[in-house]
Amino acid sequence: MMNIRIGHMPYLNAEPFYFSIDRERFEFITLTPNIMVQALNEGKLDAGPLPLVACFQMENIIAPLGDFCISTVEAARSILLFAQRPIEEMAGCTFGITNETTTSVQLLNVLLHHRYHMRPKDFVGLEDKHDAFLLIGDNALRQRNPKLSYPHCYDLGKEWHCWTGYPFVFARWVVRKELGKETQDYLRDALRSSLEQGWANLDVIAHKRRDLDMSEEDVIQYLQGFRYIMGSEEYSAIQHFRELLYSLPAEAPRAAQRRRITNL
């Protein structure tokens, strides 16, 4: 059996998947979500937790790996928008966005257009001048408190859930279709075993993650806010988000996002 190259997402919310997986049998490649998209697309990676929007775009070369996912039940706590004023007053404003993933950015786009019925002026990089900015993952956890000049903080998972009643699926585990069934089955079994052990040992994960300025109890509560196996609610949520995403108007912010995807 070939050596399997799997993407290691370097965020706390993905750690239960990697808790006890055999690092001699699998080659771990640590990549942020957008770079993982590129690696899978170029055949430099065999499997990994792929951002949901990329799953839509790469259906010709990837297949879901079982029902494994990274989904928030309600609040995400690590997909945070910091704004200078209330979101209802942000029409025509510029949003600084992370370059780590497209899914959270497109969730923001969907919420702005469909929930708040507003048109942002543009999406720009975090280094550019902006009226609000979006962080994800461990960076969001480290900077989770509102800022003096950006006093309004919005959890996009909570915004989505309050609006739709659905969880939000940020990523799904996928494999390249060319990977043989025997190898896919082996990886699926290894992930299932590692996830079960990780979920049973959240205290061990919490003890190791003191770099986030969170108590062990906070880390455990944070991880318990996620689902890692798709159920009927997750499938319905994906379909609903996909419909909303593809009904967005072809405006400048979305065009900028398409360029960002192309340039991965």
N, C-alpha and C positions, 0 to 999 in steps of 0.2 A: 504493500500500500504506500502511495506517495506521501511525502512530507506535506502536511496541510498548512498553508499560510493563512492565519486568521487575523483579522483586524482587532487590535486592542484599543478600545475607546477609552481615553485617559480621564474619564469622569467618574465621580463617586457613584452615580446612579447606575453605572454599568458593572460595578465590581462584583456583584453576586454571580455573574456569569463566569468569571475567571477564578473563582475562589479555590477550586481544587483541580482545575483542568491540567492535564499532563503537559508540562512545558518541554519535555523531551520529545514527546510525540508530535506536538504542534509547534510551529514557528509563530511566535507572537510578533506582530508588527504594530507598533504604537503610532496611531494616526488620529488627527482630529477628523470630524465627520466629513467635511468637504474633501480633504485629501484622501480619505478612505474611498470616496466615490471615484476619484481619479484612478486610484490604484486598482480597484475592481474593474473599472472600465478598460484599463490597459492590460489586464491579465497579470498584474503584479501581486494580486491578492486572490485567494480562493473563496473566502467567506468572511462575513463580519456583520455587525449591526449597522445597517445602512439607513441614512436619513429617509424619512417617508417619501418626500418629494422626489428624491433620486430613485426610489423604488418604482414610482410611476414612470419615470423617464427611461429606465433601463430594463424594462420587462422583456426585451428581446434577448438579453444575455444573462439575466439572473433569474433565480427562482427562490421562493420563500423556503427557509429552513425550518420546517415544522411551524409551530405557532409562537415561536419566541419573539418577544418584542420588548420595547421600553416604552411604557405607557403610564401617564399620570391618571390617577383616579379623579382627583379634583385639582387642588393647587399643585403646581410643579415645583415651586420654591427655588428653582434654578433656571427659570426662563423669565427674566425680569426686564421690564421697560422702565427706565427712569426718565421723568419728564419735568420740564420747568413749570408746567401748569396742568390742570386737569385734562385728561384725554379728550373730553368732550369739546375742549377749546383748542385742539391741536390741528384743525383744518388748515391746510396751506403751510404746514411746518415741515422742517427737514429732520429726518430721523437718521441717526448714526447707527449702523448695524454691524454686528460681528461678522467676520469673514469665515467663521468656523463651520457654519451650516446654513443651508437654504430653508430648511423646513420651518424653523422658528421665525425666520424673516417672512416667509409666506403666510404663516399663521398670523403674524402681525398685520400683514397686508389684508388678509381676509377679514380680520376683526375691524380694522379701520374702515374698510369699504362697506362691509355687509352689516356689521353691528352698529357702528357709529356713523355710518353714511357720510364719510368725509374723504376728501382727497388729499393725501400728503403731497407736499411739494416735490420731495425727492428722498431717495435712500442713498446715503453716502457712507464712506468708511468712518470708523470711529475716530480717526485722526483728523477728520474734517469738521468744520463748524456745524453744529447741530443744535436742535431744540429739545431733543430727546434721544436716548440711546438704549440699545438692546444688548444685553449680555446673556450668555448661556453657560451651563455646566458649572465647573468648579470656580471659574472666574466670577460668575454670578453669586455663588455662595459666599465667596470671600468679600464681595462688595454688596452684600444683600441689604444693608441699611441705607435708607434714603440719604441723598447728598444735600448739602446746604443749598446749592444752586439748582438741584434737581429734586425737589422735595416730594414729588409724587411718584410712587412706585407701584407698578402693575404686574401681577403674576399672570402670564398669558395662559397658563393652564387653567387657572381659576376663572379668568375672563371667558375662556371658551366653555368651560363647564357651566358657569352661571347662565350663559346665553343659550346653549344647546342641550344641556343635561347629559352630554356625552363625556367619556374620558377622552384624552387626546393621545394618539400614538405618534411618538416622535421618531421612532426607529423600529425597523424589523430586521431580524437576522436573515440573511440571504446567502446563497452560494451561486457561483458561476454555473450555468447549466451544463457545461462540459465536464464538471466533476462527476465521477461515476456514482451509481447508486450505493454501492458498498461503502464508499468513502463518505458520502452524505449521511448514511445511516450511522456510521461510526462517530462522526462529528456530532450529530443530533443526540446520540446517546451520551456522549461525553459532556455536552452542554447541559443536558437535563440533570445528570448526576451532579455536576459542579454547581448548578443553580440551586438544586435541592439542599446541598451542603452549605452553600453560601447563605441561603435564606434561613437555615437553622442556626447559623453562626453570625448573625448580624452584629453581635457584640464584639466578635473578633475583628470584623471589618472596622467597626467604630473605634476600637482601641488603636488601630493602626493609622487612622486618619485624623490625627491631631493638627494637621497643617491647615485646616479650614476654619480655625477659631470657632469650632462647634463642640459642645459637650458630647460625650458618647451617647447620651439619651437623645440629643437632638439629631445625631447621625442616624440612629435607629429609627426614629420617627420619620425622618426624611425618606429613608429607604422604604419604609412601610407604606409610603404614599404612592408607590409605583406598583404596576402589574407587569409581570415578565412573561406571561402566557396569554395569548390572544383568546378572548371569548366573544360571544355574540355582540356585546356592546362595543368592543374594539372594532369588529368588522363593520358595524353600522357607522361608527364614528369615522372610519377611514373613507367610506363611501360618501358620507355627508361632506367631509372636508374636501374630497376630490371634486365633487360637484361645485362647491363654493369657489374653490381655487380656479377651476377652468371657466367660471363665469365672471371672473374679474375683468374689468375693462382694460384694453390695451393702452395703459397710460405710462408715463415716464418711469415711475418707480418700478413697475413690473418689467419694463424694457431693460432697465438697469440690472434687475435681478437675472434676467435671461442672459445678459452679457457675462455676469459673474459666473453663472453655471458653465457657459461655453468656455471660459478661460481657465477652468480648473486644470 
